Amino acid sequence: MKDFEVEHKLYGKVSFPGTTDVRGLKVDDIVQIEARMFEIYPDGTDRPTKGTGLNKDAIITLYACWPSNKNRSHVQTRDQGRLKRYEKALRGALPEDSEFINYDYGNGNWSFRMTASDE
């Protein structure tokens, strides 16, 4: 399948650029998308070799990622200073094998690219 994508309408999406063989995959078991987090091949799931199945480079977009307030609730804000600090924190939260793409101050969507796992 070309440019295969898995989306949770509220929380985000994972896109796999190029051709992906999804035959026989239980995608609902392999890809988990929740508020401000995602997981591909969670613990206990057999991960195929790098480049096969969904163990390949992916672009992740998490929806409505907002900075937390004093009560640790994540709330939408238009405060440019807070959003810039939050974007900096998001950039720093990424593992070394990933690349920041964008943080949209208008809708809170955070996009980044991750490379396939060797593990």
BELTA-V273380 format. One record per backbone hydrogen bond with DSSP energy under -0.5 kcal/mol. NH is the residue of the N-H (numbers start at 1). CO is the residue of the C=O. If there is no record, write none. Layout:
NH,CO
NH,CO
This chain:
3,18
4,1
4,16
6,14
8,12
9,7
12,8
13,61
14,6
15,59
16,4
17,15
20,1
22,20
25,22
27,25
29,26
30,26
31,27
32,30
32,39
34,37
37,34
39,32
41,30
45,42
48,46
51,55
52,49
55,52
56,54
58,114
59,15
60,58
60,112
61,13
62,110
63,11
64,107
65,108
66,64
69,73
72,69
75,67
75,73
80,78
83,79
84,80
85,81
86,82
87,83
88,84
89,85
90,86
91,87
92,88
93,89
94,90
94,91
98,95
99,113
101,111
102,111
104,109
105,103
108,104
110,62
111,102
112,60
113,99
114,58
115,97
